[in-house]
Amino acid sequence: MDRELGNPGALMTSLLRLGPADAGEMLTLQRAAYVTEAQAHGTLELPPLLETLEQAKGALGDPACFAWGIREAGRLVASVRIVVDGDAGLVGRLVVAPDRQGHGLGGSLLLAAEAAMPPSVTVFRLFTGERSFGPLRMYPKLGYVETRRTPELHYQVVHFEKPRVRPEDPVR
């Protein structure tokens, strides 16, 4: 599925489904985006930085994994994966190219990916590090609520959850 997304400052931005053939480009983007997270948390031992090409291909080939990306003028500038686990969509690896961060791509991509998930998904869950200040500001703006914190090395992992809202759902 390709569709145009509104994005000020970009000539053309399109949402597309990613598959195993996109693994190399997605992995390159992921590594570039997670460098700042590694610096903020004082470790290079973050799973997104350790993932191999074969692991990425496997993840993108898994029928339970829905991976989406945004291209601008042919370049992959953002991606996200959502794994369906029962009624939950487990959001992971939401990344934006360092030179495109702060332009709304991450939030736009996440909302579009949520909307494209199968109807069986009724809740979304994700986590980030306590020093990931951009994501910690963004997720509540997108409707996510912090549910807990867990220890990881020398920092805390912040867990978030959000019920799926559909246009036909009553407003509460």
C-alpha positions in Angstrom: 0.0 0.0 0.0 1.4 3.4 -1.0 -0.2 6.6 -0.1 0.8 10.2 0.1 1.3 11.8 3.5 1.2 15.5 4.2 4.7 16.7 5.1 5.7 20.3 5.0 9.2 20.7 3.5 9.2 17.5 1.5 8.6 17.4 -2.3 6.9 14.0 -2.1 6.4 11.7 0.9 4.8 8.3 0.6 3.9 5.6 3.1 4.7 2.1 2.0 4.8 -1.4 3.3 8.3 -2.8 3.8 9.4 -6.4 3.2 12.5 -8.5 3.3 13.9 -6.8 0.2 14.0 -3.5 2.2 15.9 -4.9 5.1 19.4 -3.5 4.2 18.1 0.0 3.7 15.9 -0.2 6.8 18.8 -1.5 8.9 21.1 1.3 7.7 18.4 3.9 8.7 17.8 2.2 12.0 21.5 2.3 12.9 21.8 5.9 12.0 18.8 6.8 14.0 19.8 4.9 17.1 23.2 6.4 17.5 21.8 9.3 19.5 19.8 6.9 21.7 23.0 5.0 22.3 24.8 8.2 23.3 22.0 9.3 25.5 21.8 6.0 27.3 25.6 5.4 27.5 25.6 2.1 25.7 26.0 0.6 22.2 24.3 -2.6 23.5 20.9 -1.6 22.2 19.1 -4.3 20.2 18.4 -2.1 17.2 22.1 -1.5 16.9 23.0 -5.2 17.2 20.4 -6.6 14.8 21.9 -8.3 11.8 20.8 -8.2 8.2 19.5 -11.8 8.5 17.5 -10.9 11.6 16.0 -7.9 9.9 15.1 -9.9 6.8 13.5 -12.5 9.1 11.5 -9.9 11.0 10.3 -8.3 7.8 9.3 -11.7 6.4 7.3 -12.7 9.5 3.5 -12.6 8.7 2.8 -11.2 12.2 5.1 -8.2 11.5 3.8 -5.2 9.7 6.6 -2.8 8.7 5.9 0.6 7.2 8.2 3.3 5.8 8.2 6.8 4.5 10.2 7.7 1.4 11.0 11.1 0.3 12.3 11.4 -3.3 13.0 7.6 -3.2 15.0 7.7 0.0 13.8 5.7 3.1 13.6 8.4 5.8 11.4 6.7 8.5 10.3 3.2 9.4 8.3 1.4 12.0 7.4 -2.2 12.8 4.3 -3.4 14.5 4.1 -7.1 15.5 0.6 -8.5 16.1 0.5 -10.5 19.4 -3.1 -11.5 20.1 -5.1 -8.3 20.3 -2.0 -6.1 20.8 0.1 -4.3 18.3 3.7 -4.2 19.7 5.3 -1.1 18.2 9.0 -1.2 17.7 11.9 0.3 15.8 10.2 3.6 15.1 13.1 5.5 13.5 13.6 8.7 11.5 16.7 9.7 9.6 18.8 12.1 11.8 18.5 14.9 9.2 14.7 14.5 9.1 14.0 14.3 12.8 11.8 17.0 14.3 9.6 17.4 11.2 6.7 15.2 12.3 7.6 12.1 10.3 7.7 9.8 13.2 4.3 10.7 14.6 2.7 10.7 11.1 4.2 7.3 10.3 3.1 5.8 13.6 -0.5 7.1 13.3 -0.7 5.8 9.7 0.7 2.4 10.6 -1.7 2.1 13.5 -4.6 2.8 11.2 -3.4 0.2 8.7 -3.3 -2.6 11.3 -5.8 -5.5 11.2 -9.1 -5.0 13.0 -8.1 -7.6 15.6 -5.6 -5.2 17.1 -7.3 -3.3 19.9 -4.3 -1.9 21.8 -0.9 -0.6 21.0 2.2 -1.0 23.2 5.7 0.4 23.0 8.7 1.3 25.1 11.6 3.7 25.0 14.5 4.6 27.2 14.1 7.2 29.9 16.6 9.5 28.2 14.8 9.4 24.8 13.4 12.9 25.2 11.9 13.3 21.7 9.9 10.0 21.9 9.0 10.7 25.6 7.4 14.0 24.4 5.8 12.6 21.2 4.1 9.4 22.5 1.7 11.2 25.0 0.8 13.6 22.2 -0.3 10.6 20.1 -2.5 9.2 22.9 0.0 6.9 24.6 0.0 6.6 28.4 2.9 5.5 30.5 2.1 2.2 32.2 5.4 1.3 34.0 9.1 1.5 34.1 11.6 -1.4 34.2 15.3 -1.4 34.9 17.7 -1.9 32.0 21.5 -1.7 32.6 21.9 1.8 34.2 18.7 3.4 33.0 14.9 2.8 33.0 12.8 1.6 30.1 9.5 3.5 29.9 6.5 1.4 28.7 3.5 3.0 27.0 0.0 1.8 26.0 -2.8 3.2 23.9 -6.2 1.7 23.1 -7.0 1.6 19.4 -9.5 4.3 18.4 -11.5 3.9 15.3 -13.7 6.6 13.7 -16.8 4.5 14.5 -15.9 4.1 18.3 -18.0 6.3 20.6 -16.2 9.3 22.2 -15.8 8.8 26.0 
